[in-house]
Amino acid sequence: MWVLVPNPAYADREPEKLSVACHDGTPFLTTQCPLCGAYGHWHESQLAGVPRDAEIASQCHSCDGVLLLPPGAAHDAFAQLRADGWIE
């Protein structure tokens, strides 16, 4: 399973509205591969059409491992980022 992790660059910061500065302009979740430890991210726009009850599969760009994110995990993580004040 993929592990959703706090973005290390924001570990000591208080929540604040962030301007998204990545390639597609939508908020993203930071992930870490449990097989090799590589970091990655998934944009909200990439996951927008995924039903809440579906697993999300992705291949690690570092070790090529195929990993899963449990149903609802991405939805819950984006909701938590909003509740904490990181994104609108």
C-alpha positions in Angstrom: 0.0 0.0 0.0 1.1 3.6 -0.7 1.6 5.6 2.5 0.3 9.2 2.6 2.9 11.2 4.5 3.3 14.8 5.6 5.3 16.8 3.0 8.7 17.1 4.7 9.1 20.7 3.4 6.1 21.7 5.6 6.7 19.6 8.7 7.3 22.6 11.1 4.8 25.0 9.6 1.4 25.9 10.8 -1.5 25.4 8.3 -1.8 28.3 5.8 -3.6 28.6 2.5 -1.0 27.5 0.0 -0.7 28.6 -3.6 -0.3 25.5 -5.6 2.9 25.7 -7.6 3.0 22.4 -9.3 2.4 21.5 -12.9 -1.4 21.4 -13.0 -2.3 23.9 -10.4 -4.4 21.7 -8.2 -3.6 20.6 -4.6 -1.7 17.3 -4.2 -1.0 14.6 -1.7 2.5 13.6 -0.9 3.1 9.8 -1.0 5.9 7.6 -0.1 6.6 4.1 -1.6 6.8 1.5 1.2 9.0 -0.6 -1.0 11.8 1.8 -1.8 11.0 5.0 0.2 10.7 7.2 -2.8 8.4 10.3 -2.6 5.8 11.2 -5.1 2.6 13.1 -5.3 -0.9 12.7 -6.7 -2.9 15.8 -7.8 -6.5 16.2 -6.9 -7.3 16.6 -10.6 -5.9 13.2 -11.3 -8.1 11.6 -8.6 -11.3 13.6 -9.1 -13.2 11.0 -11.1 -12.2 8.1 -8.9 -15.2 6.7 -6.9 -14.8 6.8 -3.2 -15.1 3.0 -2.9 -12.4 2.3 -5.4 -8.8 1.4 -4.7 -6.2 3.5 -6.5 -3.3 1.7 -8.1 -0.1 3.4 -9.2 3.4 2.4 -10.2 6.3 3.9 -8.3 8.5 6.0 -10.6 11.6 4.8 -8.7 11.3 1.0 -8.2 8.4 0.2 -10.5 6.4 -1.4 -7.7 2.7 -1.5 -8.2 1.0 -0.1 -5.1 -2.5 0.6 -3.9 -4.2 3.3 -2.0 -7.2 2.0 0.0 -10.7 3.1 -0.9 -11.6 6.6 0.3 -8.0 7.4 1.5 -7.4 10.2 -1.1 -10.8 11.7 -0.6 -10.3 11.7 3.2 -6.8 13.2 2.9 -8.0 16.1 0.7 -10.9 16.7 3.1 -8.4 16.8 6.0 -6.1 19.2 4.2 -9.1 21.5 3.7 -10.3 21.1 7.3 -6.7 21.9 8.6 -6.6 25.1 6.4 -3.9 24.1 3.9 -6.1 24.2 0.8 -9.5 25.8 -0.1 
